[in-house]
Amino acid sequence: MAILACPICKGVLDLTVEEENGQEVITGSLYCRKCSELYPIGDTIPNLLPPSMRA
């Protein structure tokens, strides 16, 4: 978490965990306080693409 930053504004990301397995986050989200963007985490993988590039 210490090395992750918002790809849009480089702000700090806050982690919200919905499901975890030990030390691994299965589902949740990363939220940027600076630009208010929300990045989903699904199947242990954070989607840090800008909103316009997400499928």
Secondary structure, 3 states (H helix, E strand, C coil): CCCCCCCCCCCCEEEEEEEEECCEEEEEEEEECCCCCEEEEECCEECCCCHHHCC
